[in-house]
Amino acid sequence: MRGKRGATLWRLLKLVNSTSPWMLITSMIAIVLAAGSAVTGSLFIERLINDYIMPLTKEAHPNYGPLLTAIEVMFGIYAIGFISNYFFTMLMGVLAQKVQYRVRNEMFTHMETLPISYFDQNDYGDIMSRYTNDIDTLMQMISQSIPQFMNSALNLFFVIIAMFSLSWQLTIFSMIIFALSLGIVRFLTTRSSHYFQSQQRELGQVNGYNEEMLNGLKVIKVFSHEPDAKANFNKYNEALRQASGKANTYSTILFPIMGNLGNLLYVIIAVLGGAVAIEGWAPLSLGVIGAFLQLSKQFTQPIAQISQQLNSIVMALAGAKRIFDLEDEPSEVDSGDVTISKNQSVKGAWHWNVPQKDGSTKQ
């Protein structure tokens, strides 16, 4: 199953890259700048406290000029992050629309070449669900899930490096708390991924059944089949409700759990960092503790965001597989040329020469 997901993801990434390479590359650069600026701003808090704020508390007539300059620098750092976030969000949104337009065109063009047997074996509603629900989840993945996933992953990477640069002791302690939370995250993401795939499958079945019932509505009315039709619909709808409910339950409880773990880690680091600084167990200044506390908040948030975006990516990959399955269906085989006279042939068509009473033939 994981191998199939990897193949689907790789095929999807090639599709996105071939649609607009420059937009994808520009978005990736903007994502790196956005993640880097967020961590740089948190690290700058150390200098702001130690080099600008603390000296002012010891002066009888403080000069706030250098502090204002430092605040302007910090504003510039966060402004770069804001602009970068805006650019990659806008570009990935436009790119998602381009991919959506291309995929729908390719699907429809290929669908016209499929044999009648394909439409006999697949419900029309399920086919329509690939054009609507599956492509919508695919667009959401390209415009939101993948950019946010990469931004969170880079943010987490930069945060860990910054935390080690400030205090390796507090970083090791934070990593222990993180390791304890991994079991919770893995359990929730595994369960939600399973139910998100079931949700897409059940949604296609509901749409297919609705389309079938609407096409046969007159027959249902004539034979008074309404109670049975409703009972079957309730069965499919209940299966969809169960899958959607469980998928969203496991997905949404992740953020509160990780948020509370982040708040707990914040309090513990504040107490532990203060005790270490007061007792002199490690060279921790007030600026280092302040910057580390800010980074600790950024440490837990990306983990929850990565887990949540993974759920959306898995759901979108399930839809992408359904789309690619349609595109991979073999086209109808051309029956070749059928000779109807010595000098004429019609490709892919059958014609018969019918004998007449006078000995001639007529098509």
Secondary structure, DSSP 8 states (H G I E B T S, - for coil): -HHHHHHHHHHHHHHHHHH-HHHHHHHHHHHHHHHHHHHHHHHHHHHIIIIIIHHHTT-SS---HHHHHHHHHHHHHHHHHHHHHHHHHHHHHHHHHHHHHHHHHHHHHHHTTS-HHHHHHS-HHHHHHIIIIIHHHHHHIIIIIHHHHHHHHHHHHHHHHHHHHH-HHHHHHHHHHHHHHHHHHHHHHHHHHHHHHHHHHHHHHHHHHHHHHHHTHHHHHHTT-HHHHHHHHHHHHHHHHHHHHHHHHHHHTHHHHHHHHHHHHHHHHHHHHHHHHHHTSS---HHHHHHHHHHHHHHHHHHHHHHHHHHHHHHHHHHHHHHHHHHTS-------EEE-SSS-EEET-----EE-TTS-EE-
